[in-house]
Amino acid sequence: MLPGIGPVNAIAVLFPIVYSLGVPPATVLILFAGVYYGAQYGNSISSILLNVPGTSASAVTAIDGYALAKKGFGGKALAMSAVASFVGGTISIFFLALFAPLLAKLAINFGPAEYTVLMVFAFVALSSFSLGSLAKAIISAFLGLAIATIGIDSTTGVSRLTFGMLELYDGIDFIVVVIGFFAVSELLYILMEDQKIKTPIQSVTSLMISIKEITASIVSILRSCVSGFLVGVLPGAGGTIASFIAYATEKKLLTDKNEFGKGDLRGVAAPESANNSASVGAFIPLLILGVPGSETTAVMLGGLISFGIKPGPLLLENNPEIFWGLAASMFIGNFFLIILNLPLVGLFARILQTPRWILMPMIMMLCIVGAYTINGSEFDVILIMIFGLVGYIMRRAEFPLAPLVLGVVLGGLIETNFRRAMIYSHGSVSIFFDSAICITLWFMAVASLLVPSIMKKVKIK
Amino acid sequence: MSEFKHDRRYAIVMLVFSILYGYGGSFAETDFYNGVVGPHHWIYLIAGILACLSIMLFLKPSNYKPKSLPWSTWNKRIPLLVGVFLYSVILPYIGFLGAMIPLMVLTSMLFGAKFKFALLSSVIMTVLCLILFDGLLDISLGRGLWLM
């Protein structure tokens, strides 16, 4: 909800705490999932009342949401956002329960070569859907892979790039990377850019929306829910693209769109339904294929691996409580989101006004404590500052950070699978093109490289 | 100055990094592996692709133009970074409370707080954090030499 402090930072700071407490993996995943989809709704509050989206996924909500708030209908916009998020989130849970077991059956045939190509596809998709230069996005992913190579090699047990430093023998924990690159760099960014919220916070009036208004928006909500889920399943696409696609689709399909873009409730409903649906859809590649589609799910994957759980097609068989526990918790979570958020929206609006000099030192303290508690090492605290500075420079240079996190989290897995595949094939790279699954994945990787540029050209025309 | 220069600068930095990274990989022990791909090959692969991407970025830079930042903003960044570094140095000796409170005061002031408010909020937040982690959750945040 707080601009610039997204679910990644929240999960990164929470992770060491739950790790130290020995919370069961299923509970941890439920907690992180709650933060993830809860943040999708929370972001809409700052978008609607402040015109400052918490994350890019709620940027489109600000167009009609803030326009409504300026007209005095901020309460209606927030209520519609909550209803759309609830409907989108709830329906997509059914999709998750329906499609995940089907995909798991297909993924059971995956060997090391297929996994390697799948991860290449995830990198390509996440990089190509990132805003800005593709080369920069891929460089960012490879920087992540480079960080993941530090420490003891899991196959041979020899140390790499440790330069005799004992602290590096266990490698760099992904949470240290996430806290550094996301939370600390954000802190430096806010400090440096001196971003002051200049837009006045709009007041929240009545939260009541009429049945007529809900009926008028229901088609948009349902349509966006389906498209959002499909986009969410694709690695790399995520809530931002889902909400943009939903908004653009509604803009095209609606017949009475005089108010669209100037304060239409459907302009709030569509992106909110889509980004909540996408956040649920993102769990399919994460849990069934072990490939995260966004930086938040990448952090969750890293967390699950740290807890000894290996997401993949066998997760449903070996740890069904994790998958079905998550699906069930999402129902409860969505229900609580709607009953908590509506009455407490006034309080949330006040939290947005917390002075930076209270909020930012508190976040910095949690970052330091979070990094320190992983290994009880001061070295990790120094690392988060180094990563924070590098992350800040990368942000300013427009290098996306999501591929970097994906690289750190998947680095070990992709290397192990690549090397296994090469051993099976006696050093022949043809193994990566042998099976139908590999060829399909290569095709999808090439398609995801081409789609953004085609979309750009279509937009220009 | 050409608008493409900034990306080229980053491309050169990345190219140098990829060379150093690949060179660092050559120090990995290679006596024990009996497979096709050794622990150093993966590093060479990453370094090679990074180098190619850097050259690509150099040859085809984006239209990126950084927003200029006044030098005064460094006056805030450097103290924060130095503060955290000092925190990690003194933490083992004086413990969490002694190290965190000055750092919190510094950070609050960098974000615009007056000294009195900064001190008050820093003490309250640090003590609450200590009670939560060390007291309730039993997670040590660093106790210093006298409480070891």
Interface residues (C-beta under 8 A of the other chain):
Chain A: I17 S20 L21 G132 S133 A135 K136 I138 I139 F142 L143 L145 A146 T149 D153 T155 T156 G157 V158 S159 R160 L161 F163 L187 L188 L191 M192 E193 D194 P355 R356 W357 I358 M360 P361 M362 M364 M365 L366 I368 V369 Y372 T373 G376 E378 F379 V381 I382 I384 M385 L389 R396 A397 E398 F399 E415 F418 R419 M422 I423 H426 G427
Chain B: H6 D7 Y10 M14 Y21 G24 G25 F27 A28 E29 T30 F32 Y33 G35 V36 V37 G38 P39 H40 W42 I43 I46 A47 I49 L50 L53 S54 M56 L57 K60 P61 S62 Y64 P66 K67 L69 T73 K76 R77 L80 L81 V84 F85 Y87 S88 V89 L91 P92 M100 L103 M104 T107 S108 M109 L110 F111 G112 A113 F117 A118 S121 S122 M125 T126 C129 F133 L137 I139 S140 L141 G142
